[in-house]
């Protein structure tokens, strides 16, 4: 059973429909009591980092998420849900994150090293550059194109957590992981076959149901 964490800022419909296509049982919950007993969790997210952290706090989900991760239960963050797993974000002023990954979230500068401007947000299909093919999450996933939409990007000095990157005028952390916590900046549920493979790997390989 996969628990989809509902704090009012996730694309729950598309994630739940993707799990249905994979024939994975799941439940939605917006309180810790509704989410107890799951074998793994998905933290989706769309919107602004400060609003999301405030919502998680109001729903009592911050200590719950940290506790489940400490217990070794797998967690998958999607888009904003990935960004929330880092230590902090500069979006809307400095805001503390969940601190499960080292690093912080910063805005795309919008200007490359040669001083040329580029479009923000990073939106559309972009190719993965696989860094750690042996990871269980990446079984059957190659350097495919996946769907991104984001104006802020993770910045970390810890290359060990980078499973895959994408090139958008800088190296964009696209898939990150550390122990039982994994995440993707792009939307796997909107990324066709490679995205579905990632979700399947999380639900059926990483999660011990």
C-alpha positions in Angstrom: 0.0 0.0 0.0 1.3 3.4 -1.1 0.3 6.5 0.9 -0.1 9.7 -1.2 0.5 12.6 1.1 -2.3 15.2 0.5 -1.5 18.6 2.0 -3.5 20.6 -0.5 -0.7 21.4 -3.0 -0.2 18.1 -4.9 -1.3 16.9 -8.3 -3.1 14.0 -6.7 -5.3 13.0 -9.6 -2.6 12.3 -12.1 -0.4 10.5 -9.5 -3.3 8.3 -8.3 -4.3 7.5 -11.9 -0.7 6.5 -12.7 -0.7 4.1 -9.7 -4.0 2.7 -10.9 -2.5 1.9 -14.3 0.3 0.1 -12.5 -2.3 -1.8 -10.4 -0.7 -0.5 -7.2 -2.9 -0.1 -4.2 -2.8 3.3 -2.6 -4.7 5.7 -0.3 -4.8 9.4 0.1 -4.4 11.1 3.5 -4.1 14.6 4.8 -3.4 13.7 8.4 -0.8 11.3 9.9 -3.6 9.1 11.3 -5.0 8.6 7.7 -1.5 7.6 6.4 -0.3 5.2 9.1 0.6 1.6 8.0 1.7 2.3 4.4 4.6 0.5 2.9 5.9 3.6 1.1 4.9 7.2 0.6 4.7 9.7 -2.3 5.0 13.4 -1.7 3.7 15.3 -4.7 3.8 19.1 -5.0 2.8 22.0 -7.2 3.2 25.7 -6.1 5.4 27.7 -3.9 7.9 26.3 -1.3 6.9 28.5 1.7 3.2 27.8 1.2 3.9 24.0 1.0 6.0 23.9 4.1 3.3 25.9 6.0 0.6 23.5 4.7 2.7 20.4 5.8 3.1 22.0 9.2 -0.6 22.7 9.6 -1.5 19.2 8.7 1.0 17.8 11.2 2.9 16.1 8.5 6.5 17.3 9.0 7.3 15.1 12.0 5.3 12.3 10.4 7.4 12.3 7.2 10.7 12.5 9.2 9.7 9.7 11.4 8.7 7.4 8.6 12.0 8.1 6.8 13.9 7.4 10.0 12.1 4.1 10.2 13.4 3.2 6.8 10.1 3.5 4.9 10.6 4.6 1.2 9.6 8.1 0.2 9.3 9.5 -3.3 9.1 13.3 -3.8 7.8 14.7 -7.1 8.5 18.3 -8.4 7.9 20.7 -5.5 7.7 17.5 -3.4 11.4 16.9 -4.3 12.4 20.5 -3.5 10.8 20.3 0.0 13.2 17.4 0.8 16.2 19.8 0.8 17.4 21.9 3.6 16.0 25.3 2.5 14.7 27.4 -0.3 15.2 31.1 -1.3 11.7 31.2 -2.9 9.7 34.0 -1.2 12.4 34.5 1.3 14.6 31.9 3.0 12.4 29.0 4.2 13.5 25.9 6.0 12.8 22.6 4.3 12.5 19.0 5.5 16.3 18.6 5.5 16.4 15.0 4.1 18.8 16.0 1.3 21.8 18.3 1.6 21.5 21.6 -0.4 19.1 24.4 -1.1 16.6 25.5 -3.7 17.5 28.6 -5.8 15.8 30.3 -8.7 17.2 29.7 -12.2 19.3 32.8 -12.9 17.8 33.3 -16.3 21.2 34.3 -17.7 23.9 31.9 -18.8 27.7 32.1 -18.3 28.0 34.1 -21.5 25.5 36.7 -20.3 22.7 35.4 -22.6 19.2 35.4 -21.2 17.1 32.3 -21.3 13.5 31.4 -20.5 12.3 30.7 -16.9 10.5 28.5 -16.0 12.2 25.4 -17.4 9.2 23.9 -19.1 8.8 21.0 -21.5 10.6 17.8 -22.4 14.3 17.4 -21.5 16.7 14.5 -21.6 18.0 12.7 -18.6 21.8 12.2 -18.1 22.0 9.1 -15.9 24.7 9.2 -13.3 24.0 6.1 -11.2 22.4 3.4 -13.4 22.8 0.7 -10.7 20.2 2.3 -8.4 17.0 0.2 -8.0 14.9 3.2 -8.9 16.5 3.4 -12.3 16.0 -0.2 -13.5 14.9 -0.1 -17.1 15.2 3.7 -17.3 17.7 5.2 -19.8 18.6 8.7 -21.0 15.0 9.3 -21.9 13.0 12.6 -22.3 10.8 13.5 -19.3 8.5 16.5 -18.6 9.7 19.4 -16.4 8.0 22.6 -15.3 9.8 24.6 -12.6 11.4 28.0 -11.9 13.5 26.9 -9.0 16.3 24.3 -9.0 18.1 22.2 -6.4 21.7 23.2 -5.7 23.9 20.7 -3.8 27.6 20.0 -3.4 26.9 16.3 -2.7 27.2 14.5 -6.1 26.5 11.2 -4.4 22.8 12.0 -4.2 22.6 12.8 -8.0 21.0 9.8 -9.8 20.4 11.8 -13.0 20.6 15.3 -14.2 19.3 17.4 -17.1 20.9 20.2 -19.0 19.0 23.5 -19.0 21.8 26.1 -19.1 23.2 24.4 -16.0 23.2 20.9 -14.6 19.7 20.4 -13.2 19.3 17.7 -10.5 16.6 15.6 -12.1 16.5 12.5 -10.0 18.1 12.4 -6.5 18.3 9.8 -3.8 19.8 8.9 -0.5 19.0 5.6 1.2 15.2 5.1 1.3 14.4 8.7 0.0 14.2 9.4 -3.7 12.8 12.2 -5.8 12.4 13.6 -9.2 12.2 17.2 -10.3 10.1 16.3 -13.3 6.6 14.7 -13.2 7.0 11.0 -13.7 3.2 10.6 -14.1 3.3 13.0 -17.1 6.5 11.6 -18.6 5.2 8.6 -20.6 6.9 5.2 -20.4 10.1 6.2 -18.5 8.1 8.0 -15.9 5.8 5.1 -15.4 8.9 2.8 -15.1 10.2 5.0 -12.3 6.9 4.9 -10.4 6.8 1.1 -10.9 10.3 0.7 -9.7 9.5 2.7 -6.6 6.3 0.9 -5.8 7.3 -2.6 -6.7 11.1 -2.7 -6.2 12.0 -0.2 -3.5 8.8 -0.7 -1.5 8.6 -4.0 0.3 4.9 -4.7 0.2 
